[in-house]
């Protein structure tokens, strides 16, 4: 028995032993990129921004080791973004003069491609679901990946474009509704693609891509109606390194909450016999819904704490019952109660699904409705 236990133990490789050559090359590329960025742009960074850059290396390395597609996604985005920067040659006018920038790699062109890919991805996912066509689902998945690539490339290029306008204008592109709707679409899509691979099913794509397409629709309207694609200088309250970590953490929460609601919609349809033979098993849907809310709640909690610290620096107090802060607390309490009922009372089934769907309505008002109907310290995000 003792020898058997020893044998079993030695046959189980450690975490680092499971990594292959490509995993280590990917980590080395991340490290090299961070070193280059520190050497090239370190003079423009404060100590906090340098710390964020350094911590990004092990964070994204671990992410790539856990989920293999990240190993090719990040280098590809970097290559496309650096290609665009090279084409600009330090002149913003190049966006209207060079073919690849004008029709593909400028931030606005890339974001329009992202929007088109997401819409077509939604259509093919639905074709795959309704027609029981693996081909339709496969095309939808590839189009979703294409949207993620060009969307993140567009955000990276937009970051560079803001500095071409002026060093006092340059900022990370997460400062207004236009930019965060792109971020929301990217994060929601990334989490969906992870669960698609994790559970080996594309049947949730039609539902999750619907909410992303809705965000894209708003984004296109906002672009046409308000010229929202124009890069504007940051208002004083946003001129802080806190924005670089608070906003992405917040939108991981928003994205996963939206994903959980769309999975919950699929759960309710299946439980009522609609598309029942085309959707994954109820326990799979329940598990995805639970895990999405768990991840979202963790990041939303971190984002709320970071927001309080940022508020103390910007406005002199951790909490002021501003409408945005109040609704953030309501969202947090809603999902805290959902998880509490899940873990303590074993909440499952239709009740949990309906709660997740209604949670999206609460989240949407906290994210968008406050900007539309209320005012306060966060009025810089107003429509």
C-alpha positions as CSV (number, residue, x, y, z in Angstrom):
1,X,0.0,0.0,0.0
2,X,2.8,2.4,0.9
3,X,4.6,1.7,-2.4
4,X,1.4,2.2,-4.3
5,X,0.8,5.6,-2.7
6,X,4.3,6.7,-3.5
7,X,3.9,5.5,-7.1
8,X,0.7,7.5,-7.6
9,X,2.3,10.6,-6.1
10,X,5.3,10.5,-8.4
11,X,3.1,9.9,-11.5
12,X,1.3,13.2,-10.8
13,X,3.4,16.1,-12.3
14,X,3.6,19.4,-10.5
15,X,2.1,22.5,-11.9
16,X,5.3,23.7,-13.6
17,X,6.1,20.3,-14.9
18,X,2.9,20.3,-16.9
19,X,4.1,23.3,-18.9
20,X,5.6,22.8,-22.3
21,X,8.1,24.7,-24.4
22,X,5.4,27.0,-25.9
23,X,4.2,27.9,-22.4
24,X,7.7,29.1,-21.4
25,X,8.2,30.9,-24.7
26,X,4.9,32.7,-24.2
27,X,6.0,33.8,-20.7
28,X,9.4,34.9,-22.1
29,X,7.7,37.0,-24.7
30,X,5.6,38.7,-22.0
31,X,8.6,39.4,-19.9
32,X,10.6,40.8,-22.9
33,X,7.6,43.0,-23.8
34,X,7.4,44.3,-20.2
35,X,11.2,45.0,-20.1
36,X,11.0,46.8,-23.5
37,X,8.0,48.9,-22.3
38,X,9.8,49.9,-19.1
39,X,13.0,50.9,-21.0
40,X,11.1,52.7,-23.7
41,X,8.3,54.4,-21.8
42,X,9.4,54.1,-18.1
43,X,10.1,57.8,-17.9
44,X,6.4,58.5,-18.6
45,X,5.2,56.1,-15.9
46,X,4.8,56.6,-12.2
47,X,5.7,53.9,-9.7
48,X,2.1,52.6,-9.6
49,X,1.9,52.2,-13.4
50,X,5.3,50.4,-13.4
51,X,4.0,48.1,-10.7
52,X,0.8,47.3,-12.8
53,X,3.0,46.5,-15.8
54,X,5.3,44.2,-13.8
55,X,2.4,42.4,-12.2
56,X,0.8,41.9,-15.6
57,X,3.5,39.5,-16.6
58,X,2.8,36.7,-14.1
59,X,-0.9,37.4,-14.3
60,X,-1.1,37.0,-18.1
61,X,1.4,34.2,-18.1
62,X,-0.7,32.2,-15.6
63,X,-3.8,33.0,-17.7
64,X,-2.1,31.7,-20.9
65,X,-0.9,28.6,-19.1
66,X,-4.4,27.8,-17.8
67,X,-6.2,28.7,-21.1
68,X,-4.0,27.9,-24.1
69,X,-5.7,30.1,-26.7
70,X,-4.4,33.2,-24.8
71,X,-0.8,32.1,-25.9
72,X,-1.6,33.0,-29.5
73,X,-4.2,35.7,-28.9
74,X,-1.9,38.2,-27.0
75,X,1.1,37.9,-29.4
76,X,-1.3,38.3,-32.4
77,X,-2.9,41.4,-30.9
78,X,0.6,42.8,-30.2
79,X,1.8,42.2,-33.7
80,X,-1.3,43.9,-35.3
81,X,-1.1,46.8,-32.9
82,X,2.6,47.3,-33.5
83,X,2.1,47.1,-37.2
84,X,-0.5,49.8,-37.0
85,X,1.8,52.0,-34.9
86,X,4.6,51.5,-37.5
87,X,2.2,52.5,-40.3
88,X,1.2,55.7,-38.4
89,X,4.8,56.8,-38.3
90,X,4.0,59.3,-35.7
91,X,1.4,61.1,-37.8
92,X,-2.4,60.8,-37.1
93,X,-3.1,61.9,-40.7
94,X,-1.7,58.5,-41.9
95,X,-5.1,57.0,-40.8
96,X,-6.6,58.5,-43.9
97,X,-3.7,58.0,-46.2
98,X,-2.5,54.4,-45.7
99,X,-4.8,51.6,-47.0
100,X,-4.3,49.2,-44.1
101,X,-5.0,51.9,-41.5
102,X,-7.9,53.4,-43.3
103,X,-9.7,50.1,-43.9
104,X,-8.4,47.7,-41.2
105,X,-6.0,48.8,-38.5
106,X,-7.0,52.3,-37.4
107,X,-9.0,52.1,-34.2
108,X,-12.3,53.1,-35.8
109,X,-11.8,50.7,-38.7
110,X,-10.9,47.8,-36.3
111,X,-13.9,48.5,-34.1
112,X,-16.2,48.5,-37.0
113,X,-14.8,45.2,-38.1
114,X,-15.3,43.9,-34.5
115,X,-18.9,45.0,-34.7
116,X,-19.5,43.3,-38.0
117,X,-17.9,40.1,-36.8
118,X,-20.0,40.0,-33.6
119,X,-23.2,40.4,-35.6
120,X,-22.3,37.7,-38.1
121,X,-21.1,35.5,-35.3
122,X,-24.5,35.8,-33.6
123,X,-26.3,34.9,-36.9
124,X,-24.1,31.8,-37.5
125,X,-24.5,30.6,-33.9
126,X,-28.3,30.8,-34.3
127,X,-28.1,29.0,-37.6
128,X,-26.0,26.3,-36.0
129,X,-28.5,25.9,-33.1
130,X,-31.7,26.0,-35.1
131,X,-30.5,23.8,-38.0
132,X,-28.4,21.5,-35.7
133,X,-25.4,22.5,-37.9
134,X,-22.0,22.0,-36.4
135,X,-20.7,24.1,-39.3
136,X,-22.8,27.0,-38.3
137,X,-21.6,26.9,-34.7
138,X,-18.0,26.5,-35.8
139,X,-18.2,29.6,-38.1
140,X,-19.9,31.5,-35.3
141,X,-17.0,30.6,-32.9
142,X,-14.3,31.6,-35.4
143,X,-16.1,34.9,-36.1
144,X,-16.3,35.6,-32.4
145,X,-12.6,35.0,-32.1
146,X,-11.9,37.3,-35.0
147,X,-14.0,40.0,-33.3
148,X,-12.0,39.6,-30.1
149,X,-8.7,40.0,-32.1
150,X,-9.7,43.1,-34.0
151,X,-11.5,44.6,-31.0
152,X,-8.6,44.4,-28.7
153,X,-6.3,45.6,-31.5
154,X,-8.6,48.6,-32.0
155,X,-8.4,49.4,-28.3
156,X,-4.6,49.2,-28.3
157,X,-4.3,51.4,-31.4
158,X,-6.8,53.9,-30.0
159,X,-4.5,54.2,-26.9
160,X,-1.6,55.1,-29.2
161,X,-3.8,57.5,-31.3
162,X,-4.7,59.4,-28.1
163,X,-1.0,60.2,-27.6
164,X,-0.6,61.3,-31.2
165,X,-3.3,63.9,-30.5
166,X,-1.2,65.1,-27.6
167,X,0.8,63.8,-24.7
168,X,-1.6,65.6,-22.4
169,X,-4.6,63.9,-24.1
170,X,-3.2,60.3,-24.2
171,X,-4.9,57.8,-21.9
172,X,-5.9,54.2,-21.6
173,X,-9.1,53.7,-23.6
174,X,-11.5,52.9,-20.8
175,X,-12.6,56.5,-19.9
176,X,-16.1,56.9,-21.5
177,X,-19.2,55.0,-22.6
178,X,-17.9,54.4,-26.1
179,X,-14.7,52.8,-24.9
180,X,-16.2,50.8,-22.1
181,X,-18.9,49.3,-24.4
182,X,-16.1,47.9,-26.5
183,X,-14.4,46.6,-23.3
184,X,-17.7,45.1,-22.2
185,X,-18.1,43.3,-25.5
186,X,-14.5,42.0,-25.4
187,X,-14.7,40.7,-21.8
188,X,-18.1,39.0,-22.3
189,X,-16.9,37.3,-25.5
190,X,-13.7,36.1,-23.9
191,X,-15.5,34.6,-20.9
192,X,-18.0,33.0,-23.2
193,X,-15.2,31.5,-25.4
194,X,-13.5,30.1,-22.3
195,X,-16.7,28.4,-21.2
196,X,-17.3,27.2,-24.8
197,X,-14.0,25.3,-24.7
198,X,-14.3,24.3,-21.1
199,X,-17.8,22.6,-21.6
200,X,-17.2,21.6,-25.2
201,X,-20.5,23.2,-26.4
202,X,-21.3,26.0,-28.8
203,X,-25.1,25.9,-27.9
204,X,-24.7,28.9,-25.6
205,X,-23.2,31.1,-28.2
206,X,-26.6,32.2,-29.7
207,X,-27.7,33.6,-26.3
208,X,-24.5,35.2,-25.1
209,X,-23.8,36.8,-28.5
210,X,-27.2,38.4,-28.4
211,X,-26.2,40.6,-25.5
212,X,-22.9,41.4,-27.2
213,X,-24.7,42.3,-30.4
214,X,-27.0,44.6,-28.3
215,X,-23.9,46.3,-26.9
216,X,-22.6,46.6,-30.5
217,X,-25.9,48.1,-31.6
218,X,-25.7,50.7,-28.9
219,X,-22.1,51.4,-29.8
220,X,-22.9,52.0,-33.4
221,X,-25.9,54.3,-32.5
222,X,-23.7,56.2,-30.0
223,X,-21.0,56.6,-32.7
224,X,-23.4,58.0,-35.3
225,X,-25.6,60.1,-33.0
226,X,-22.9,61.6,-30.7
227,X,-19.6,61.2,-32.6
228,X,-18.5,59.2,-29.6
229,X,-15.5,57.8,-31.5
230,X,-13.7,61.1,-31.2
231,X,-10.9,60.9,-28.6
232,X,-11.4,63.5,-25.8
233,X,-9.0,64.7,-23.1
234,X,-9.7,63.1,-19.7
235,X,-11.6,65.1,-17.1
236,X,-9.5,65.8,-14.0
237,X,-11.3,63.1,-11.9
238,X,-10.2,60.4,-14.4
239,X,-6.5,61.5,-14.5
240,X,-5.4,58.7,-12.2
241,X,-3.7,55.4,-12.4
242,X,-6.7,54.0,-10.4
243,X,-8.7,54.0,-13.6
244,X,-6.4,51.4,-15.2
245,X,-7.4,48.8,-12.7
246,X,-10.8,49.9,-11.4
247,X,-12.6,50.0,-14.8
248,X,-11.4,46.6,-16.2
249,X,-12.2,44.9,-12.9
250,X,-15.6,46.5,-12.9
251,X,-16.3,45.3,-16.5
252,X,-15.2,41.8,-15.8
253,X,-18.1,41.9,-13.3
254,X,-20.5,43.4,-15.8
255,X,-19.5,41.0,-18.6
256,X,-19.9,37.9,-16.5
257,X,-23.2,39.0,-15.0
258,X,-24.5,39.5,-18.5
259,X,-23.2,36.1,-19.5
260,X,-24.9,34.4,-16.6
261,X,-28.2,36.1,-17.4
262,X,-28.1,34.8,-21.0
263,X,-27.2,31.3,-19.8
264,X,-30.1,31.6,-17.4
265,X,-32.4,32.5,-20.3
266,X,-31.3,29.3,-22.0
267,X,-31.9,27.4,-18.8
268,X,-35.5,28.7,-18.6
269,X,-36.2,27.9,-22.2
270,X,-35.0,24.4,-21.8
271,X,-36.9,23.9,-18.6
272,X,-40.1,24.9,-20.4
273,X,-39.4,22.5,-23.3
274,X,-38.2,25.1,-25.8
275,X,-35.1,24.1,-27.8
276,X,-34.8,21.4,-25.1
277,X,-33.1,18.9,-27.4
278,X,-30.6,21.5,-28.7
279,X,-29.3,23.0,-25.5
280,X,-26.9,21.5,-23.0
281,X,-28.1,19.7,-20.0
282,X,-29.7,21.7,-17.2
283,X,-26.9,20.9,-14.7
284,X,-24.3,22.2,-17.3
285,X,-26.3,25.5,-17.7
286,X,-26.7,25.8,-13.9
287,X,-22.9,25.3,-13.4
288,X,-21.9,27.9,-16.0
289,X,-24.4,30.4,-14.5
290,X,-23.0,29.8,-11.0
291,X,-19.3,30.0,-12.1
292,X,-19.9,33.2,-14.1
293,X,-21.6,34.9,-11.2
294,X,-18.9,33.8,-8.8
295,X,-16.1,35.2,-11.0
296,X,-18.1,38.4,-11.6
297,X,-18.9,38.9,-8.0
298,X,-15.2,38.5,-7.0
299,X,-14.0,41.1,-9.5
300,X,-16.9,43.4,-8.9
301,X,-16.0,43.4,-5.2
302,X,-12.4,44.2,-5.9
303,X,-13.6,47.0,-8.3
304,X,-15.9,48.5,-5.6
305,X,-13.0,48.6,-3.1
306,X,-10.7,50.1,-5.7
307,X,-13.4,52.7,-6.5
308,X,-13.7,53.7,-2.9
309,X,-9.9,54.2,-2.7
310,X,-10.0,56.2,-5.9
311,X,-12.9,58.3,-4.6
312,X,-10.9,59.1,-1.4
313,X,-8.0,60.4,-3.6
314,X,-10.2,62.3,-6.0
315,X,-13.0,63.7,-3.8
316,X,-11.7,63.3,-0.3
317,X,-14.1,60.6,0.9
318,X,-14.4,56.8,0.4
319,X,-18.2,56.9,-0.1
320,X,-20.6,59.7,-0.9
321,X,-23.8,57.9,-1.8
322,X,-23.5,59.2,-5.3
323,X,-26.1,57.5,-7.6
324,X,-23.4,55.4,-9.3
325,X,-22.0,54.3,-6.0
326,X,-25.4,53.5,-4.6
327,X,-26.4,51.4,-7.6
328,X,-23.0,49.6,-7.5
329,X,-23.9,48.7,-3.9
330,X,-27.3,47.5,-5.0
331,X,-25.7,45.3,-7.7
332,X,-23.2,43.9,-5.2
333,X,-25.9,43.1,-2.7
334,X,-28.0,41.4,-5.3
335,X,-25.3,39.0,-6.4
336,X,-24.1,38.5,-2.8
337,X,-27.6,37.4,-1.9
338,X,-27.7,35.1,-4.9
339,X,-24.5,33.4,-4.0
340,X,-25.5,33.2,-0.3
341,X,-28.7,31.5,-1.2
342,X,-26.8,29.2,-3.5
343,X,-24.2,28.2,-1.0
344,X,-26.3,28.1,2.1
345,X,-29.8,27.1,0.9
346,X,-28.8,25.2,-2.2
347,X,-30.6,27.6,-4.6
348,X,-31.0,25.9,-8.0
349,X,-33.4,25.6,-10.9
350,X,-35.8,28.2,-12.3
351,X,-35.7,30.4,-9.2
352,X,-31.9,30.9,-9.5
353,X,-32.3,31.4,-13.3
354,X,-35.0,34.0,-13.0
355,X,-33.0,35.8,-10.3
356,X,-29.9,35.9,-12.7
357,X,-32.1,37.3,-15.5
358,X,-33.5,40.0,-13.2
359,X,-30.0,40.7,-12.0
360,X,-29.1,41.7,-15.5
361,X,-31.8,44.4,-15.4
362,X,-30.4,45.7,-12.1
363,X,-26.9,45.7,-13.5
364,X,-27.9,47.4,-16.8
365,X,-29.5,50.2,-14.9
366,X,-26.5,50.6,-12.7
367,X,-24.2,50.6,-15.7
368,X,-26.3,52.6,-18.2
369,X,-29.5,53.8,-16.6
370,X,-27.7,55.9,-14.0
371,X,-25.8,57.7,-16.8
372,X,-29.1,58.4,-18.6
373,X,-31.4,59.4,-15.9
374,X,-29.4,60.5,-12.9
375,X,-26.5,62.8,-12.2
376,X,-23.7,63.0,-9.7
377,X,-20.0,62.8,-9.3
378,X,-19.9,60.3,-12.1
379,X,-21.6,62.6,-14.6
380,X,-18.6,62.5,-16.9
381,X,-20.1,59.2,-18.2
382,X,-23.4,60.7,-19.1
383,X,-25.1,60.1,-22.4
